[in-house]
């Protein structure tokens, strides 16, 4: 676990979604998603409940 992954996790939590977190972090959505997946893989647990767009 590194500081960048924790910042991404915090941003997603505080913003309530990946898209909003990406805007806050000034990066693309796919980067935020990849960092979250890396962190989840490292910890071995899902960190967020994912919902399909509606």
C-alpha positions, 0 to 999 in steps of 0.5 A: 500500500502506498500514499498514492493509492490511499489518496485515490481511495480517500478521494473516491470515498469523499467524492462519492464516485470514481468520475468525481474523484478523477476530476478532483485528482486531475487524472483520468477515470481509468487511472482511478479505477486501476489504482482502486483495483490494485489496492483491492487486490493487495488487500484481498477485499473489495473496498466499494460496492460498484453499481451499474450506470442507470 
